[in-house]
Amino acid sequence: MALTCIAIILGLAHLLTAKPLDCEPLVPETLDNATMTKLLGKWFYIVGASQHPRTLKEMELIKNAYYFIYPSSHQDNFPVTQVMKLKDKCVVDNSSYISVIWDNFTMILHGPNETGIAQLIKSRSEDTMTLYHIDGTHKGLSISARAQNMSTEQLEEFKTQVACLGLKEEETFYSLDKDLCPMEEER
């Protein structure tokens, strides 16, 4: 019995020196005209994590994706074109749009088959867009970037945020940076 206790204590000793996660709260970005102007243009979807079963199935299908956010004459709505590689098939959706709820820092993506609600999260980089997805009790986080690849530091920041939210590695799906669908041009 004493040997078992010693083995357990020695096995857990490394946890005493383990550094805790640096969990900073996710801080929503203030949504105003200047912020939305910065979001216009082309973005590459890099990685997403979610607890929502339907979203997990969708993320598993997406091999890679990029999208454009366009200006609009309606200050609350922004047209979006999404280009996704689902398994081996390219899908282009140019019927979606983002509506902005200014007073609670929320963006709603209205797509052909569903609607998603998210908050833009403050980031250290202007070349990334981190979204905290709000879907009832299910948590989700995704990040897109202006380039197809992100720095190791940017990915580590995202991984820390995912871990702090309690999301698991098996709930995280990375896009591939190869075999993109043919590039759509901005309007």
N, C-alpha and C positions, 0 to 999 in steps of 0.2 A: 504494500500500500504506500509506503514511504517513497519507494522508487517511482511509483506512478505520479505522486505529487511533485517530486523533483523534476520528472520529465515534463510535466505540464508547465511548471514554473519556468523551466529553461526554454520550452517551446514558445512561451508567451513573452519572454524577456525582451525580444526585439520590439515588441509593441510599446515598451516604455520609452524607447529612443525614437520611435516613429514621429515624424512631424505631422501635426494635424493639418487638414486641408485649410487653405486660406479662403474661407467662404465669406466673400463680401456680398452684400445684398444686391440683387439685380435692380438697377436704378433705371426707370423708364426715361427715355430721351424726351425732352419737351418737343411736342409736335407743333411747328409753326411753319409759315411759308418758307423761311430760310432752310429749315431742316428738310422739308419736302423737296425743295429745289436740289439739295445735295443728293437726294435719293434717285433723282431722275437719271435715266440712262441704263446701261447694260450691267447686269449682275450675273455671276456664276454661282449656282447652288453648290456648296461644298460638303456640308454634313448636317444631319438632323438627328435628334433624339426625341423619343416620345414614349409615353405610357399608354396612349390610346390605341386599342387593337386595330381599328381601321387604318389609322395613320401609319402604324408599323407596317401593315401589309403594303400600303402605297409606297412608303420609303424603300421597302425591299425591292419593289419593281423598278424604281428609278435608278438607272445606271449613271446618268448625268443629266444636267439641265442648265439652261441659262434663260434669262428673261430680261425684258425691257420695261421700265416704268416711264410713262410719257406724261408730259404736261397736258393740262386740259383747260377748257374755258370754264368748267365748273370747279370752283376752288376746293370742293370736298371730295371730288372723284378723280382718280388717275387711271387711265387705261393701262392695261398690262398685256404684253405678248409673252407667252411661255413656250419654250421649245424644250421638249423632254425626250430622252431616249428611255423608253419603257421596254425592258428586255432588249430585243433587237429592232424595235420599231420606233421611228421618229414621229412624235405627235406635236403639232403646233396648235396652240390655243390663243387666239387673238380676240376672244370675246370676254375675257376677265377684266375686272377693274378693282381698284382699291378705293374704299371710302374711308375717310378719316373722321374720327370723333375727337375733335380738338380738346375738349375739356377733360377727358380722361386718358389722353395719350394712347388711344387705341386705333389700330388699323384693321379693317375688315376686307379680306380678299373674297370677292364674289366671283366664283368660277361657274363653269357650265354645269357641274354636278354637285357642288357643295360650296359652303361658306366657311372661312376660317378667320378666327379673331386672334390678333397678336398685338403685343406692345414692342416697340422698338427700344432696345436696351442700349444704354451708353456704352461706348467702346473706346479703347485707347487709340484705335485706328479709324480714320475716315474712309479707308478702303474696304471696310467690312461692315456688314449689316447683320446684327444679331437680333433675332426675334424670339420673344418669349410667347409661346402659343398657349392660349387660354381656351380650354375645352372642358368645361364642367370641372370635375375633380382631377382630370388627367393633366399632367404636366408635359410640356414639350419645349424644345429649344432648337433653333436652326441658325446656321450662319451662311451668308453668301459673301462673295468678294468681287472686287472689280477685275481681278485676274483669276485664271483657272487654278492657281496654286496659292496657298497661304504660307506664311512663315511658320517655323516651328513654334515660335513664341505665341503667335496668334492661335494656333491649334491647341497649345497647352492651356491658354486662357480659356478657350471653349471647353476643353475636357474638364478643367477644374469647375467651371460653372455647371456642367452636366452632373458631375459627381456631387456637388453641393445641393443640387436639386433632388438628389436621390435617384437619378436615372442610371440605369445599368449599361454596361458595355454592349450587351445583346440587344438593347433598345436603341443603339446608335448605328446609323448607316452613313457611310462615306460615299460620295460620288466618285466616279472614275474620271481621270483627266484625259482619257483617250477615247477615240471613236465618238466624238461629239456629232450631233446632227449637223447638217450643213448650216452655216451661219446665216441667220436671218439678218436683214439690214434694218437699222433703225428707220422709223418713219421720217 
